[in-house]
Amino acid sequence: MTDHPFDRAIALTALGDGRFTGATSPAYANMVGPFGGVSAATALNAVCRHPALLGEPLSLTVNFCAALADGPFEVRAEPVCTNRSTQHWTISLSQGGAVALTATAVTAVMRDTWSQLDAPAPAVPRPDAVAPPTMAPGVEWVRRYDMRFIEGPIPTAWDDSLHDSTTRLWMREAAPRPLEACGLAAMADIFYPRVWRRRATRVPVGTVSMTVYFHAGAAALAALGSQPWLLGQARSQVFAHGFFDQSAQLWSEAGTLLATTHQVVYFKG
């Protein structure tokens, strides 16, 4: 654990029996409660800190039940089934006696096997060829990341015009920090709401459920260095009945697919 703002935000104190305490961080404040990516990373950190952990994160699904208030909370992580190469977890985050987040995770012992990439990174300009946004961040957590939009930036005019929902951007921690599973889980949630892009209308939104699949282990992530650029791409497939989906991919600068992620998000209007 370092003194990086992200490590302070996901820091947990062990109470025993898979229980931990933590607290929200002003550095990752969102419109309501904390940035969802840091809450997901906190849930995963409880698994990574658990003394019974087998292997490394393979998948994480987080269900956001209620907004967190500023202040302390408790996380409980439990390994419900352990096999020879995989381990299955349930996680809950509670505050004031009420559950705010539930999650499941799978960890696995990584093996060297045949591999093939069927989702290559798109051809895009290098990060140093893409200018940072000129808009001031609307929420605090955005300041924790360096984001360079290649395609599909957040609209500058909320005029109800229609756009393709795709966004492509380079992203990295604003302050140097080696990438690992918790940081990757948070960055998988970095994309602003697709309905804002599609409609250019700033309607209220909230992620209901988010899943991250990890395709790179700890050694591969550490080899990326102290402040690696990731290429992210996100798009939606459907907007209906007050919800939309979002699929996204995160590649390394060299084109290695590090994670894929899927969300379902509530929107109003």
C-alpha positions in Angstrom: 0.0 0.0 0.0 1.3 3.4 -1.0 0.4 7.0 -0.2 -1.2 7.4 -3.6 -4.8 8.9 -3.4 -6.2 5.7 -4.9 -4.5 3.5 -2.3 -5.8 5.7 0.5 -9.3 5.6 -1.0 -9.5 1.8 -1.1 -7.6 1.2 2.2 -9.1 -1.3 4.5 -8.5 -2.3 8.1 -9.0 -6.0 8.9 -11.3 -6.9 11.7 -11.0 -10.7 11.2 -13.4 -13.3 9.8 -13.3 -11.6 6.4 -14.6 -8.3 7.8 -12.9 -4.9 7.1 -13.6 -1.3 7.7 -12.9 1.6 5.3 -14.1 5.1 4.6 -15.1 7.2 1.5 -12.5 9.6 0.1 -13.2 13.2 -0.9 -10.6 12.7 -3.7 -13.0 10.3 -5.5 -16.3 12.2 -4.9 -18.9 11.8 -7.7 -22.2 13.6 -8.2 -23.8 11.4 -5.6 -21.5 9.4 -3.3 -18.1 8.2 -4.4 -17.0 7.2 -7.9 -18.4 3.8 -8.6 -15.1 2.5 -9.9 -13.4 3.1 -6.6 -16.2 1.4 -4.7 -15.8 -1.6 -7.0 -12.1 -1.5 -6.4 -12.6 -1.4 -2.6 -14.8 -4.6 -2.8 -12.1 -6.3 -4.8 -9.4 -5.1 -2.3 -11.3 -7.0 0.4 -10.8 -10.2 -1.6 -7.2 -9.4 -2.3 -6.5 -8.7 1.4 -8.3 -11.9 2.6 -5.9 -14.5 4.1 -7.7 -17.3 2.3 -7.2 -15.9 -1.2 -6.4 -18.4 -4.0 -4.9 -17.0 -7.2 -5.6 -13.7 -8.8 -8.8 -11.8 -9.9 -10.5 -13.3 -12.9 -13.9 -11.6 -12.7 -15.8 -9.1 -10.5 -19.5 -8.3 -10.6 -20.7 -5.3 -8.5 -24.3 -4.4 -7.9 -24.8 -0.9 -6.6 -27.8 -1.0 -4.2 -27.7 2.5 -2.7 -25.5 5.6 -2.7 -22.8 5.7 -0.1 -22.7 8.7 2.2 -19.4 10.3 3.2 -17.9 8.4 6.1 -17.0 4.9 7.3 -18.3 1.6 6.0 -17.8 -2.1 6.5 -16.9 -4.7 3.9 -17.3 -8.4 4.2 -15.7 -10.9 1.8 -16.3 -14.7 2.0 -14.9 -17.5 -0.1 -17.9 -19.7 -0.7 -16.3 -22.3 -2.8 -12.6 -23.2 -3.4 -11.6 -25.6 -6.1 -8.1 -26.6 -7.3 -7.7 -23.6 -9.6 -10.7 -21.3 -8.9 -12.2 -19.6 -5.9 -15.7 -18.1 -5.7 -16.4 -15.1 -3.5 -19.4 -13.1 -2.1 -18.8 -9.5 -1.0 -21.0 -6.9 0.7 -20.4 -3.3 1.6 -22.6 -1.9 4.4 -23.0 1.5 6.0 -25.2 2.4 9.0 -26.5 -1.2 9.1 -27.8 -1.0 5.5 -26.2 -2.8 2.5 -25.0 -0.3 -0.2 -23.2 -2.7 -2.5 -23.2 -6.5 -3.2 -20.6 -8.3 -5.3 -19.3 -11.6 -6.5 -15.8 -12.4 -7.6 -13.9 -15.3 -9.0 -10.1 -15.6 -8.5 -8.0 -18.2 -10.3 -4.6 -19.7 -10.5 -3.2 -18.4 -13.8 -1.6 -21.0 -16.1 0.4 -20.7 -19.3 -1.8 -22.0 -22.1 -2.6 -21.5 -25.8 -3.8 -17.9 -26.2 -5.3 -15.8 -29.0 -6.5 -12.2 -29.2 -9.7 -11.9 -31.2 -10.3 -8.2 -30.2 -7.3 -6.2 -31.4 -6.9 -2.6 -30.3 -8.1 -0.1 -32.9 -5.6 2.0 -34.8 -5.4 5.3 -33.0 -2.9 8.2 -32.5 -0.4 7.7 -29.7 -1.2 9.4 -26.3 1.3 12.2 -26.8 -0.5 13.2 -30.1 -3.9 13.6 -28.3 -4.5 16.8 -26.4 -6.0 16.7 -22.9 -9.6 18.0 -22.6 -10.1 21.7 -22.2 -13.3 21.4 -20.1 -12.9 21.7 -16.4 -13.8 18.4 -14.6 -17.4 18.5 -13.2 -16.7 16.1 -10.3 -13.6 15.6 -8.2 -12.7 12.0 -9.1 -12.1 13.0 -12.7 -9.0 14.9 -11.5 -7.4 11.7 -10.4 -7.0 10.5 -14.1 -5.3 11.9 -17.2 -7.8 11.3 -20.0 -7.1 12.0 -23.7 -10.2 11.6 -25.9 -9.6 10.3 -29.4 -13.3 9.9 -30.3 -16.6 10.6 -28.5 -15.7 13.2 -25.9 -18.3 14.4 -23.5 -20.6 16.8 -25.3 -19.8 20.5 -25.1 -23.4 21.4 -26.1 -26.3 19.8 -24.4 -28.6 20.3 -27.4 -30.5 17.0 -27.7 -28.6 16.1 -30.9 -27.9 12.5 -31.6 -24.4 10.9 -31.8 -22.8 7.5 -32.1 -22.4 6.2 -28.5 -18.7 5.1 -29.0 -15.9 6.7 -27.0 -12.2 6.0 -27.4 -9.6 7.5 -25.2 -6.2 7.1 -23.6 -6.3 7.0 -19.8 -3.8 6.7 -17.0 -3.4 7.7 -13.3 -2.8 11.4 -13.0 -0.1 10.6 -10.4 2.2 7.7 -11.1 1.0 4.4 -9.7 1.8 0.8 -11.0 -1.3 -0.9 -12.4 -2.8 -3.8 -10.6 -6.2 -5.5 -10.4 -7.9 -2.9 -8.2 -6.7 0.0 -10.2 -7.8 -1.8 -13.4 -11.3 -2.4 -12.0 -11.7 1.3 -11.2 -10.5 2.4 -14.7 -13.0 0.0 -16.3 -15.7 2.4 -14.9 -14.0 5.6 -16.2 -16.3 6.1 -19.2 -18.9 8.8 -18.8 -22.6 7.7 -19.3 -23.3 6.6 -22.8 -26.7 8.1 -22.8 -25.1 11.6 -22.5 -23.1 10.9 -25.6 -25.9 9.4 -27.6 -28.5 12.1 -26.8 -26.4 15.1 -25.8 -28.8 15.5 -22.9 -27.5 15.4 -19.3 -30.1 13.2 -17.7 -29.7 11.6 -14.2 -28.0 8.2 -14.4 -26.7 5.6 -12.1 -24.9 2.2 -12.7 -27.0 -0.7 -11.4 -24.6 -3.6 -12.1 -21.0 -3.7 -13.5 -18.9 -6.7 -14.4 -15.1 -6.7 -15.1 -13.2 -9.6 -16.6 -9.5 -9.6 -16.1 -7.3 -10.9 -18.9 -3.9 -10.1 -17.5 -2.3 -11.2 -14.2 -0.3 -9.3 -11.7 3.1 -9.9 -13.3 1.9 -8.6 -16.7 0.3 -5.5 -15.2 3.4 -4.7 -13.1 5.5 -5.0 -16.3 3.6 -2.0 -17.8 5.5 0.4 -15.5 4.8 3.1 -13.0 2.2 5.2 -15.0 1.0 3.2 -18.0 -1.3 4.5 -20.6 -4.4 2.3 -21.3 -6.6 2.6 -24.4 -10.3 2.4 -23.6 -13.2 1.9 -25.9 -16.9 1.9 -24.9 -20.2 1.8 -26.6 -23.9 0.9 -25.9 -26.1 -1.5 -27.8 -29.5 -0.5 -26.6 -31.3 2.2 -24.6 -34.8 1.1 -23.4 -37.2 1.1 -20.5 -35.0 3.5 -18.5 -31.8 1.5 -18.8 -28.9 1.1 -21.2 -26.1 -1.3 -21.5 -22.4 -0.5 -22.0 -19.6 -2.8 -23.3 -16.0 -1.7 -23.0 -12.4 -2.9 -23.6 -9.1 -1.7 -22.1 -5.8 -2.4 -23.9 -2.2 -1.7 -23.0 -0.3 0.8 -25.1 1.3 -2.3 -26.8 -2.2 -3.6 -27.8 -2.6 -6.3 -25.1 -6.2 -6.7 -24.0 -6.1 -6.2 -20.2 -9.8 -6.2 -19.3 -13.3 -6.2 -20.7 -16.3 -4.9 -18.9 -20.1 -4.7 -19.2 -22.6 -2.5 -17.3 -26.3 -1.9 -17.1 -27.1 1.7 -16.2 -30.3 3.4 -15.1 -31.3 6.7 -16.8 -34.2 9.1 -16.3 -36.1 10.6 -19.2 
